[in-house]
Amino acid sequence: MPRTKFSAILHEKCPRCREGNIFTYPLSKVSRFSITNENCPVCNLRYEKEPGTFYGAMYVSYGFNVGMVVALFIATFTIGNDPHLMWYFIVIIPALILAAPFFFRYSRVLWLYFFSDVKYNPSLADKAQGTV
């Protein structure tokens, strides 16, 4: 049974077959979080069709970071009852550093799914699962 689009995004799967991994290593290998497969191991889709394909993903990542900073600023202000400026730095900077691998990967995944010309092909998913 083919994956739903949400499930494929969540598990960082290829947008065309929804089976192959976009990244070489799992997110838990923090030292290698940014290594992207050149091609899908299942359907052979080339992820970076031209140099600069993922430049737009930087803007998606920027949006994630801005959203997180705003949310943490509001939470720190509310919980700390307008604390000293240093508390904002103590809360926000480590959170951004810890979230960087997650934001990097999911900004690329979302860029591939929503802003590229790649469309889901159910026949490739069926072949990957051996049902055809």
N, CA, C and O atoms as CSV, one atom per row, in Angstrom:
chain,resi,resn,atom,element,x,y,z
A,1,MET,N,N,0.841,-1.180,0.000
A,1,MET,CA,C,0.000,0.000,0.000
A,1,MET,C,C,0.889,1.247,0.000
A,1,MET,O,O,1.762,1.376,0.859
A,2,PRO,N,N,0.684,2.159,-0.941
A,2,PRO,CA,C,1.518,3.363,-1.014
A,2,PRO,C,C,1.343,4.263,0.208
A,2,PRO,O,O,0.287,4.296,0.840
A,3,ARG,N,N,2.398,4.976,0.511
A,3,ARG,CA,C,2.367,5.917,1.630
A,3,ARG,C,C,1.521,7.132,1.271
A,3,ARG,O,O,1.386,7.491,0.101
A,4,THR,N,N,0.960,7.750,2.291
A,4,THR,CA,C,0.297,9.030,2.069
A,4,THR,C,C,1.378,10.092,1.911
A,4,THR,O,O,2.532,9.879,2.284
A,5,LYS,N,N,0.997,11.221,1.361
A,5,LYS,CA,C,1.958,12.306,1.178
A,5,LYS,C,C,2.513,12.761,2.528
A,5,LYS,O,O,3.713,12.999,2.661
A,6,PHE,N,N,1.645,12.878,3.518
A,6,PHE,CA,C,2.078,13.305,4.854
A,6,PHE,C,C,3.088,12.320,5.440
A,6,PHE,O,O,4.110,12.729,5.992
A,7,SER,N,N,2.806,11.037,5.323
A,7,SER,CA,C,3.704,10.010,5.853
A,7,SER,C,C,5.050,10.036,5.129
A,7,SER,O,O,6.099,9.890,5.755
A,8,ALA,N,N,5.015,10.222,3.812
A,8,ALA,CA,C,6.254,10.268,3.038
A,8,ALA,C,C,7.100,11.479,3.430
A,8,ALA,O,O,8.322,11.375,3.532
A,9,ILE,N,N,6.457,12.624,3.649
A,9,ILE,CA,C,7.187,13.819,4.083
A,9,ILE,C,C,7.773,13.588,5.467
A,9,ILE,O,O,8.941,13.889,5.712
A,10,LEU,N,N,6.971,13.060,6.358
A,10,LEU,CA,C,7.408,12.820,7.732
A,10,LEU,C,C,8.613,11.884,7.792
A,10,LEU,O,O,9.511,12.076,8.611
A,11,HIS,N,N,8.632,10.868,6.921
A,11,HIS,CA,C,9.723,9.891,6.914
A,11,HIS,C,C,10.812,10.225,5.894
A,11,HIS,O,O,11.698,9.410,5.641
A,12,GLU,N,N,10.746,11.425,5.308
A,12,GLU,CA,C,11.759,11.927,4.378
A,12,GLU,C,C,11.957,10.991,3.190
A,12,GLU,O,O,13.080,10.592,2.881
A,13,LYS,N,N,10.863,10.648,2.535
A,13,LYS,CA,C,10.907,9.739,1.393
A,13,LYS,C,C,10.833,10.512,0.079
A,13,LYS,O,O,10.405,11.665,0.047
A,14,CYS,N,N,11.245,9.874,-0.978
A,14,CYS,CA,C,11.255,10.445,-2.324
A,14,CYS,C,C,9.860,10.940,-2.725
A,14,CYS,O,O,8.876,10.238,-2.489
A,15,PRO,N,N,9.752,12.128,-3.325
A,15,PRO,CA,C,8.431,12.626,-3.710
A,15,PRO,C,C,7.820,11.887,-4.904
A,15,PRO,O,O,6.606,11.945,-5.098
A,16,ARG,N,N,8.637,11.193,-5.710
A,16,ARG,CA,C,8.085,10.503,-6.878
A,16,ARG,C,C,7.569,9.108,-6.548
A,16,ARG,O,O,6.473,8.744,-6.975
A,17,CYS,N,N,8.341,8.315,-5.792
A,17,CYS,CA,C,7.896,6.950,-5.476
A,17,CYS,C,C,7.434,6.804,-4.024
A,17,CYS,O,O,6.763,5.831,-3.680
A,18,ARG,N,N,7.792,7.763,-3.177
A,18,ARG,CA,C,7.458,7.762,-1.748
A,18,ARG,C,C,8.009,6.546,-1.003
A,18,ARG,O,O,7.475,6.149,0.032
A,19,GLU,N,N,9.068,5.966,-1.532
A,19,GLU,CA,C,9.682,4.789,-0.904
A,19,GLU,C,C,11.160,5.006,-0.588
A,19,GLU,O,O,11.611,4.656,0.503
A,20,GLY,N,N,11.912,5.572,-1.513
A,20,GLY,CA,C,13.352,5.752,-1.316
A,20,GLY,C,C,13.667,6.881,-0.354
A,20,GLY,O,O,12.920,7.854,-0.256
A,21,ASN,N,N,14.773,6.745,0.351
A,21,ASN,CA,C,15.198,7.772,1.304
A,21,ASN,C,C,15.850,8.946,0.580
A,21,ASN,O,O,16.644,8.752,-0.340
A,22,ILE,N,N,15.514,10.154,0.996
A,22,ILE,CA,C,16.147,11.344,0.436
A,22,ILE,C,C,17.548,11.505,1.023
A,22,ILE,O,O,18.477,11.890,0.313
A,23,PHE,N,N,17.701,11.216,2.295
A,23,PHE,CA,C,18.982,11.403,2.969
A,23,PHE,C,C,19.682,10.067,3.184
A,23,PHE,O,O,19.037,9.037,3.383
A,24,THR,N,N,21.011,10.099,3.142
A,24,THR,CA,C,21.818,8.890,3.276
A,24,THR,C,C,21.774,8.330,4.688
A,24,THR,O,O,21.674,7.118,4.877
A,25,TYR,N,N,21.848,9.207,5.674
A,25,TYR,CA,C,21.910,8.784,7.071
A,25,TYR,C,C,20.670,9.255,7.824
A,25,TYR,O,O,20.037,10.233,7.427
A,26,PRO,N,N,20.321,8.566,8.905
A,26,PRO,CA,C,19.173,9.018,9.716
A,26,PRO,C,C,19.511,10.314,10.455
A,26,PRO,O,O,20.681,10.664,10.615
A,27,LEU,N,N,18.492,11.002,10.892
A,27,LEU,CA,C,18.665,12.266,11.615
A,27,LEU,C,C,19.459,12.076,12.901
A,27,LEU,O,O,20.080,13.019,13.393
A,28,SER,N,N,19.443,10.865,13.449
A,28,SER,CA,C,20.174,10.596,14.691
A,28,SER,C,C,21.694,10.662,14.510
A,28,SER,O,O,22.415,10.821,15.494
A,29,LYS,N,N,22.195,10.543,13.280
A,29,LYS,CA,C,23.632,10.707,13.015
A,29,LYS,C,C,23.884,12.187,12.749
A,29,LYS,O,O,23.977,12.619,11.600
A,30,VAL,N,N,23.991,12.941,13.812
A,30,VAL,CA,C,24.041,14.401,13.716
A,30,VAL,C,C,25.235,14.893,12.901
A,30,VAL,O,O,25.132,15.920,12.230
A,31,SER,N,N,26.350,14.196,12.943
A,31,SER,CA,C,27.526,14.648,12.199
A,31,SER,C,C,27.352,14.496,10.686
A,31,SER,O,O,28.116,15.081,9.919
A,32,ARG,N,N,26.370,13.728,10.253
A,32,ARG,CA,C,26.147,13.502,8.822
A,32,ARG,C,C,24.712,13.837,8.399
A,32,ARG,O,O,24.204,13.289,7.421
A,33,PHE,N,N,24.072,14.727,9.134
A,33,PHE,CA,C,22.656,15.015,8.879
A,33,PHE,C,C,22.399,15.639,7.516
A,33,PHE,O,O,21.285,15.537,7.001
A,34,SER,N,N,23.397,16.282,6.918
A,34,SER,CA,C,23.160,17.032,5.688
A,34,SER,C,C,23.436,16.251,4.407
A,34,SER,O,O,23.222,16.777,3.315
A,35,ILE,N,N,23.900,15.023,4.514
A,35,ILE,CA,C,24.270,14.271,3.312
A,35,ILE,C,C,23.013,13.732,2.631
A,35,ILE,O,O,22.298,12.882,3.164
A,36,THR,N,N,22.776,14.261,1.433
A,36,THR,CA,C,21.604,13.895,0.643
A,36,THR,C,C,22.026,12.906,-0.436
A,36,THR,O,O,23.076,13.073,-1.057
A,37,ASN,N,N,21.213,11.876,-0.660
A,37,ASN,CA,C,21.475,10.965,-1.770
A,37,ASN,C,C,21.383,11.742,-3.076
A,37,ASN,O,O,20.541,12.628,-3.216
A,38,GLU,N,N,22.250,11.411,-4.037
A,38,GLU,CA,C,22.155,12.070,-5.344
A,38,GLU,C,C,20.890,11.645,-6.070
A,38,GLU,O,O,20.211,12.463,-6.692
A,39,ASN,N,N,20.579,10.351,-5.983
A,39,ASN,CA,C,19.402,9.795,-6.653
A,39,ASN,C,C,18.599,8.974,-5.663
A,39,ASN,O,O,19.126,8.499,-4.657
A,40,CYS,N,N,17.329,8.816,-5.959
A,40,CYS,CA,C,16.487,7.944,-5.145
A,40,CYS,C,C,16.957,6.506,-5.339
A,40,CYS,O,O,17.119,6.071,-6.479
A,41,PRO,N,N,17.180,5.762,-4.268
A,41,PRO,CA,C,17.621,4.375,-4.412
A,41,PRO,C,C,16.557,3.460,-5.014
A,41,PRO,O,O,16.880,2.349,-5.436
A,42,VAL,N,N,15.305,3.895,-5.065
A,42,VAL,CA,C,14.225,3.059,-5.588
A,42,VAL,C,C,13.890,3.410,-7.037
A,42,VAL,O,O,13.914,2.537,-7.903
A,43,CYS,N,N,13.579,4.680,-7.308
A,43,CYS,CA,C,13.119,5.066,-8.654
A,43,CYS,C,C,14.168,5.834,-9.446
A,43,CYS,O,O,13.920,6.212,-10.592
A,44,ASN,N,N,15.335,6.070,-8.856
A,44,ASN,CA,C,16.461,6.737,-9.501
A,44,ASN,C,C,16.209,8.211,-9.840
A,44,ASN,O,O,16.881,8.757,-10.715
A,45,LEU,N,N,15.266,8.856,-9.173
A,45,LEU,CA,C,15.027,10.288,-9.365
A,45,LEU,C,C,16.247,11.061,-8.896
A,45,LEU,O,O,16.747,10.834,-7.795
A,46,ARG,N,N,16.721,11.967,-9.725
A,46,ARG,CA,C,17.841,12.836,-9.328
A,46,ARG,C,C,17.252,13.992,-8.521
A,46,ARG,O,O,16.440,14.765,-9.029
A,47,TYR,N,N,17.673,14.101,-7.256
A,47,TYR,CA,C,17.100,15.108,-6.365
A,47,TYR,C,C,17.528,16.525,-6.726
A,47,TYR,O,O,16.707,17.442,-6.721
A,48,GLU,N,N,18.801,16.709,-7.037
A,48,GLU,CA,C,19.285,18.042,-7.397
A,48,GLU,C,C,19.466,18.087,-8.907
A,48,GLU,O,O,20.531,17.752,-9.425
A,49,LYS,N,N,18.416,18.504,-9.606
A,49,LYS,CA,C,18.418,18.470,-11.068
A,49,LYS,C,C,19.401,19.458,-11.672
A,49,LYS,O,O,19.923,19.231,-12.764
A,50,GLU,N,N,19.653,20.548,-10.971
A,50,GLU,CA,C,20.604,21.551,-11.445
A,50,GLU,C,C,21.254,22.203,-10.230
A,50,GLU,O,O,20.699,22.160,-9.132
A,51,PRO,N,N,22.419,22.803,-10.420
A,51,PRO,CA,C,23.049,23.481,-9.282
A,51,PRO,C,C,22.121,24.570,-8.735
A,51,PRO,O,O,21.538,25.344,-9.494
A,52,GLY,N,N,21.999,24.615,-7.436
A,52,GLY,CA,C,21.154,25.627,-6.814
A,52,GLY,C,C,19.715,25.205,-6.617
A,52,GLY,O,O,18.875,26.027,-6.251
A,53,THR,N,N,19.414,23.933,-6.853
A,53,THR,CA,C,18.038,23.454,-6.682
A,53,THR,C,C,17.512,23.745,-5.287
A,53,THR,O,O,16.341,24.087,-5.121
A,54,PHE,N,N,18.362,23.611,-4.295
A,54,PHE,CA,C,17.909,23.745,-2.915
A,54,PHE,C,C,18.108,25.145,-2.327
A,54,PHE,O,O,17.975,25.319,-1.115
A,55,TYR,N,N,18.424,26.144,-3.152
A,55,TYR,CA,C,18.542,27.506,-2.622
A,55,TYR,C,C,17.230,27.966,-2.005
A,55,TYR,O,O,17.231,28.636,-0.972
A,56,GLY,N,N,16.138,27.620,-2.613
A,56,GLY,CA,C,14.831,28.005,-2.078
A,56,GLY,C,C,14.543,27.373,-0.732
A,56,GLY,O,O,13.787,27.924,0.068
A,57,ALA,N,N,15.143,26.212,-0.477
A,57,ALA,CA,C,14.945,25.545,0.811
A,57,ALA,C,C,15.525,26.378,1.952
A,57,ALA,O,O,15.109,26.242,3.103
A,58,MET,N,N,16.485,27.237,1.628
A,58,MET,CA,C,17.026,28.126,2.665
A,58,MET,C,C,15.945,29.071,3.175
A,58,MET,O,O,15.908,29.397,4.362
A,59,TYR,N,N,15.070,29.508,2.282
A,59,TYR,CA,C,13.985,30.402,2.699
A,59,TYR,C,C,12.963,29.661,3.557
A,59,TYR,O,O,12.406,30.229,4.497
A,60,VAL,N,N,12.722,28.405,3.235
A,60,VAL,CA,C,11.826,27.586,4.057
A,60,VAL,C,C,12.432,27.424,5.448
A,60,VAL,O,O,11.735,27.561,6.453
A,61,SER,N,N,13.719,27.133,5.501
A,61,SER,CA,C,14.418,26.991,6.782
A,61,SER,C,C,14.398,28.308,7.555
A,61,SER,O,O,14.224,28.318,8.773
A,62,TYR,N,N,14.577,29.402,6.846
A,62,TYR,CA,C,14.515,30.720,7.485
A,62,TYR,C,C,13.140,30.938,8.114
A,62,TYR,O,O,13.040,31.457,9.226
A,63,GLY,N,N,12.092,30.548,7.413
A,63,GLY,CA,C,10.736,30.659,7.965
A,63,GLY,C,C,10.569,29.830,9.227
A,63,GLY,O,O,9.969,30.288,10.199
A,64,PHE,N,N,11.100,28.610,9.217
A,64,PHE,CA,C,11.064,27.765,10.418
A,64,PHE,C,C,11.763,28.471,11.586
A,64,PHE,O,O,11.241,28.517,12.700
A,65,ASN,N,N,12.947,29.017,11.313
A,65,ASN,CA,C,13.730,29.665,12.366
A,65,ASN,C,C,13.029,30.901,12.918
A,65,ASN,O,O,12.996,31.109,14.131
A,66,VAL,N,N,12.474,31.714,12.040
A,66,VAL,CA,C,11.763,32.913,12.496
A,66,VAL,C,C,10.561,32.514,13.349
A,66,VAL,O,O,10.319,33.106,14.401
A,67,GLY,N,N,9.815,31.518,12.898
A,67,GLY,CA,C,8.667,31.048,13.674
A,67,GLY,C,C,9.072,30.555,15.052
A,67,GLY,O,O,8.394,30.824,16.044
A,68,MET,N,N,10.181,29.834,15.107
A,68,MET,CA,C,10.646,29.314,16.392
A,68,MET,C,C,11.107,30.443,17.313
A,68,MET,O,O,10.812,30.428,18.508
A,69,VAL,N,N,11.827,31.416,16.764
A,69,VAL,CA,C,12.299,32.543,17.574
A,69,VAL,C,C,11.114,33.322,18.138
A,69,VAL,O,O,11.108,33.674,19.318
A,70,VAL,N,N,10.119,33.590,17.309
A,70,VAL,CA,C,8.939,34.329,17.774
A,70,VAL,C,C,8.217,33.543,18.868
A,70,VAL,O,O,7.847,34.104,19.899
A,71,ALA,N,N,8.017,32.247,18.639
A,71,ALA,CA,C,7.319,31.419,19.633
A,71,ALA,C,C,8.093,31.362,20.952
A,71,ALA,O,O,7.500,31.481,22.024
A,72,LEU,N,N,9.409,31.181,20.877
A,72,LEU,CA,C,10.212,31.120,22.102
A,72,LEU,C,C,10.295,32.477,22.800
A,72,LEU,O,O,10.334,32.546,24.028
A,73,PHE,N,N,10.322,33.546,22.020
A,73,PHE,CA,C,10.329,34.882,22.618
A,73,PHE,C,C,9.044,35.108,23.410
A,73,PHE,O,O,9.082,35.570,24.550
A,74,ILE,N,N,7.909,34.780,22.797
A,74,ILE,CA,C,6.618,34.949,23.475
A,74,ILE,C,C,6.537,34.053,24.710
A,74,ILE,O,O,6.076,34.487,25.766
A,75,ALA,N,N,6.990,32.793,24.575
A,75,ALA,CA,C,6.952,31.867,25.713
A,75,ALA,C,C,7.852,32.352,26.848
A,75,ALA,O,O,7.462,32.304,28.015
A,76,THR,N,N,9.052,32.818,26.510
A,76,THR,CA,C,9.973,33.314,27.538
A,76,THR,C,C,9.405,34.557,28.218
A,76,THR,O,O,9.490,34.700,29.438
A,77,PHE,N,N,8.833,35.442,27.431
A,77,PHE,CA,C,8.231,36.659,27.990
A,77,PHE,C,C,7.078,36.315,28.926
A,77,PHE,O,O,6.958,36.880,30.014
A,78,THR,N,N,6.232,35.382,28.490
A,78,THR,CA,C,5.048,35.018,29.270
A,78,THR,C,C,5.420,34.257,30.539
A,78,THR,O,O,4.963,34.599,31.630
A,79,ILE,N,N,6.237,33.243,30.396
A,79,ILE,CA,C,6.601,32.405,31.544
A,79,ILE,C,C,7.513,33.155,32.514
A,79,ILE,O,O,7.373,33.029,33.731
A,80,GLY,N,N,8.448,33.937,31.968
A,80,GLY,CA,C,9.410,34.625,32.822
A,80,GLY,C,C,8.938,35.969,33.332
A,80,GLY,O,O,9.655,36.628,34.084
A,81,ASN,N,N,7.743,36.389,32.939
A,81,ASN,CA,C,7.195,37.678,33.380
A,81,ASN,C,C,8.158,38.819,33.042
A,81,ASN,O,O,8.613,39.558,33.915
A,82,ASP,N,N,8.456,38.935,31.728
A,82,ASP,CA,C,9.373,39.956,31.208
A,82,ASP,C,C,10.755,39.865,31.861
A,82,ASP,O,O,11.168,40.784,32.569
A,83,PRO,N,N,11.486,38.732,31.619
A,83,PRO,CA,C,12.798,38.543,32.254
A,83,PRO,C,C,13.879,39.417,31.618
A,83,PRO,O,O,13.638,40.122,30.638
A,84,HIS,N,N,15.061,39.351,32.197
A,84,HIS,CA,C,16.231,40.069,31.688
A,84,HIS,C,C,16.550,39.583,30.272
A,84,HIS,O,O,16.262,38.438,29.924
A,85,LEU,N,N,17.143,40.454,29.466
A,85,LEU,CA,C,17.466,40.148,28.073
A,85,LEU,C,C,18.290,38.869,27.932
A,85,LEU,O,O,18.114,38.138,26.957
A,86,MET,N,N,19.175,38.583,28.869
A,86,MET,CA,C,20.030,37.397,28.799
A,86,MET,C,C,19.204,36.114,28.749
A,86,MET,O,O,19.624,35.149,28.112
A,87,TRP,N,N,18.055,36.076,29.395
A,87,TRP,CA,C,17.222,34.876,29.389
A,87,TRP,C,C,16.711,34.548,27.993
A,87,TRP,O,O,16.553,33.377,27.649
A,88,TYR,N,N,16.454,35.562,27.194
A,88,TYR,CA,C,16.013,35.321,25.822
A,88,TYR,C,C,17.112,34.613,25.036
A,88,TYR,O,O,16.844,33.679,24.279
A,89,PHE,N,N,18.349,35.064,25.222
A,89,PHE,CA,C,19.479,34.423,24.552
A,89,PHE,C,C,19.697,33.000,25.067
A,89,PHE,O,O,19.984,32.094,24.284
A,90,ILE,N,N,19.565,32.804,26.359
A,90,ILE,CA,C,19.764,31.481,26.965
A,90,ILE,C,C,18.737,30.477,26.449
A,90,ILE,O,O,19.047,29.295,26.300
A,91,VAL,N,N,17.540,30.931,26.180
A,91,VAL,CA,C,16.484,30.035,25.694
A,91,VAL,C,C,16.555,29.856,24.179
A,91,VAL,O,O,16.490,28.728,23.689
A,92,ILE,N,N,16.688,30.945,23.439
A,92,ILE,CA,C,16.533,30.901,21.982
A,92,ILE,C,C,17.748,30.308,21.266
A,92,ILE,O,O,17.577,29.468,20.383
A,93,ILE,N,N,18.950,30.714,21.614
A,93,ILE,CA,C,20.136,30.265,20.869
A,93,ILE,C,C,20.353,28.752,20.951
A,93,ILE,O,O,20.557,28.132,19.908
A,94,PRO,N,N,20.320,28.123,22.129
A,94,PRO,CA,C,20.464,26.656,22.145
A,94,PRO,C,C,19.343,25.938,21.385
A,94,PRO,O,O,19.582,24.919,20.737
A,95,ALA,N,N,18.134,26.469,21.467
A,95,ALA,CA,C,17.019,25.842,20.746
A,95,ALA,C,C,17.253,25.890,19.241
A,95,ALA,O,O,16.979,24.913,18.544
A,96,LEU,N,N,17.753,27.009,18.733
A,96,LEU,CA,C,18.043,27.120,17.300
A,96,LEU,C,C,19.163,26.170,16.881
A,96,LEU,O,O,19.103,25.568,15.809
A,97,ILE,N,N,20.176,26.039,17.722
A,97,ILE,CA,C,21.284,25.129,17.408
A,97,ILE,C,C,20.798,23.682,17.386
A,97,ILE,O,O,21.158,22.917,16.492
A,98,LEU,N,N,19.989,23.310,18.361
A,98,LEU,CA,C,19.471,21.936,18.412
A,98,LEU,C,C,18.501,21.641,17.268
A,98,LEU,O,O,18.422,20.505,16.803
A,99,ALA,N,N,17.775,22.642,16.819
A,99,ALA,CA,C,16.784,22.438,15.762
A,99,ALA,C,C,17.385,22.523,14.356
A,99,ALA,O,O,16.717,22.158,13.388
A,100,ALA,N,N,18.611,22.988,14.222
A,100,ALA,CA,C,19.219,23.194,12.904
A,100,ALA,C,C,19.200,21.947,12.012
A,100,ALA,O,O,18.803,22.057,10.852
A,101,PRO,N,N,19.610,20.768,12.496
A,101,PRO,CA,C,19.550,19.589,11.614
A,101,PRO,C,C,18.126,19.256,11.162
A,101,PRO,O,O,17.904,18.910,10.002
A,102,PHE,N,N,17.184,19.360,12.063
A,102,PHE,CA,C,15.779,19.093,11.741
A,102,PHE,C,C,15.271,20.086,10.697
A,102,PHE,O,O,14.658,19.683,9.709
A,103,PHE,N,N,15.518,21.366,10.904
A,103,PHE,CA,C,15.055,22.393,9.972
A,103,PHE,C,C,15.725,22.237,8.608
A,103,PHE,O,O,15.077,22.410,7.576
A,104,PHE,N,N,17.016,21.912,8.598
A,104,PHE,CA,C,17.741,21.726,7.340
A,104,PHE,C,C,17.092,20.633,6.506
A,104,PHE,O,O,16.801,20.829,5.326
A,105,ARG,N,N,16.869,19.486,7.124
A,105,ARG,CA,C,16.331,18.341,6.395
A,105,ARG,C,C,14.899,18.572,5.929
A,105,ARG,O,O,14.570,18.327,4.769
A,106,TYR,N,N,14.056,19.040,6.830
A,106,TYR,CA,C,12.655,19.194,6.456
A,106,TYR,C,C,12.428,20.364,5.510
A,106,TYR,O,O,11.448,20.359,4.765
A,107,SER,N,N,13.296,21.359,5.518
A,107,SER,CA,C,13.146,22.419,4.526
A,107,SER,C,C,13.451,21.872,3.128
A,107,SER,O,O,12.802,22.262,2.158
A,108,ARG,N,N,14.424,20.979,3.020
A,108,ARG,CA,C,14.710,20.350,1.724
A,108,ARG,C,C,13.575,19.426,1.284
A,108,ARG,O,O,13.177,19.422,0.119
A,109,VAL,N,N,13.069,18.653,2.222
A,109,VAL,CA,C,11.970,17.738,1.895
A,109,VAL,C,C,10.751,18.530,1.425
A,109,VAL,O,O,10.153,18.203,0.400
A,110,LEU,N,N,10.387,19.559,2.167
A,110,LEU,CA,C,9.226,20.366,1.780
A,110,LEU,C,C,9.462,21.074,0.455
A,110,LEU,O,O,8.532,21.224,-0.338
A,111,TRP,N,N,10.678,21.505,0.205
A,111,TRP,CA,C,10.993,22.144,-1.069
A,111,TRP,C,C,10.782,21.163,-2.224
A,111,TRP,O,O,10.201,21.520,-3.249
A,112,LEU,N,N,11.253,19.935,-2.054
A,112,LEU,CA,C,11.058,18.925,-3.099
A,112,LEU,C,C,9.579,18.617,-3.326
A,112,LEU,O,O,9.143,18.473,-4.468
A,113,TYR,N,N,8.822,18.520,-2.262
A,113,TYR,CA,C,7.414,18.142,-2.377
A,113,TYR,C,C,6.531,19.256,-2.923
A,113,TYR,O,O,5.639,18.995,-3.730
A,114,PHE,N,N,6.762,20.483,-2.500
A,114,PHE,CA,C,5.819,21.544,-2.827
A,114,PHE,C,C,6.299,22.537,-3.875
A,114,PHE,O,O,5.478,23.236,-4.469
A,115,PHE,N,N,7.596,22.622,-4.118
A,115,PHE,CA,C,8.082,23.643,-5.036
A,115,PHE,C,C,8.888,23.095,-6.207
A,115,PHE,O,O,9.486,23.870,-6.954
A,116,SER,N,N,8.917,21.789,-6.382
A,116,SER,CA,C,9.597,21.222,-7.546
A,116,SER,C,C,8.546,20.645,-8.490
A,116,SER,O,O,7.370,20.535,-8.142
A,117,ASP,N,N,8.990,20.282,-9.678
A,117,ASP,CA,C,8.052,19.746,-10.667
A,117,ASP,C,C,7.854,18.234,-10.544
A,117,ASP,O,O,7.211,17.630,-11.402
A,118,VAL,N,N,8.388,17.622,-9.508
A,118,VAL,CA,C,8.279,16.176,-9.313
A,118,VAL,C,C,6.885,15.831,-8.791
A,118,VAL,O,O,6.412,16.414,-7.816
A,119,LYS,N,N,6.245,14.883,-9.449
A,119,LYS,CA,C,4.904,14.445,-9.043
A,119,LYS,C,C,4.947,12.967,-8.664
A,119,LYS,O,O,5.765,12.198,-9.169
A,120,TYR,N,N,4.056,12.598,-7.772
A,120,TYR,CA,C,3.959,11.212,-7.307
A,120,TYR,C,C,3.533,10.297,-8.447
A,120,TYR,O,O,2.616,10.619,-9.203
A,121,ASN,N,N,4.206,9.150,-8.567
A,121,ASN,CA,C,3.886,8.160,-9.584
A,121,ASN,C,C,3.583,6.839,-8.877
A,121,ASN,O,O,4.508,6.133,-8.476
A,122,PRO,N,N,2.298,6.493,-8.717
A,122,PRO,CA,C,1.938,5.279,-7.969
A,122,PRO,C,C,2.512,3.994,-8.558
A,122,PRO,O,O,2.756,3.038,-7.823
A,123,SER,N,N,2.731,3.957,-9.870
A,123,SER,CA,C,3.265,2.733,-10.468
A,123,SER,C,C,4.688,2.458,-9.980
A,123,SER,O,O,5.081,1.300,-9.840
A,124,LEU,N,N,5.455,3.509,-9.721
A,124,LEU,CA,C,6.808,3.319,-9.188
A,124,LEU,C,C,6.764,2.793,-7.761
A,124,LEU,O,O,7.600,1.980,-7.366
A,125,ALA,N,N,5.797,3.253,-6.996
A,125,ALA,CA,C,5.641,2.761,-5.624
A,125,ALA,C,C,5.247,1.287,-5.633
A,125,ALA,O,O,5.723,0.507,-4.807
A,126,ASP,N,N,4.376,0.907,-6.567
A,126,ASP,CA,C,3.970,-0.497,-6.675
A,126,ASP,C,C,5.151,-1.381,-7.059
A,126,ASP,O,O,5.310,-2.478,-6.523
A,127,LYS,N,N,5.983,-0.902,-7.993
A,127,LYS,CA,C,7.167,-1.670,-8.386
A,127,LYS,C,C,8.132,-1.823,-7.217
A,127,LYS,O,O,8.731,-2.882,-7.028
A,128,ALA,N,N,8.276,-0.760,-6.438
A,128,ALA,CA,C,9.181,-0.796,-5.284
A,128,ALA,C,C,8.728,-1.820,-4.262
A,128,ALA,O,O,9.548,-2.450,-3.594
A,129,GLN,N,N,7.420,-1.981,-4.145
A,129,GLN,CA,C,6.883,-2.937,-3.180
A,129,GLN,C,C,6.723,-4.328,-3.784
A,129,GLN,O,O,6.340,-5.268,-3.089
A,130,GLY,N,N,7.015,-4.460,-5.073
A,130,GLY,CA,C,6.962,-5.760,-5.718
A,130,GLY,C,C,5.569,-6.272,-6.018
A,130,GLY,O,O,5.366,-7.483,-6.111
A,131,THR,N,N,4.602,-5.374,-6.173
A,131,THR,CA,C,3.233,-5.816,-6.453
A,131,THR,C,C,2.907,-5.808,-7.934
A,131,THR,O,O,1.830,-6.256,-8.328
A,132,VAL,N,N,3.817,-5.306,-8.770
A,132,VAL,CA,C,3.543,-5.278,-10.211
A,132,VAL,C,C,4.439,-6.258,-10.907
A,132,VAL,O,O,4.373,-6.395,-12.129
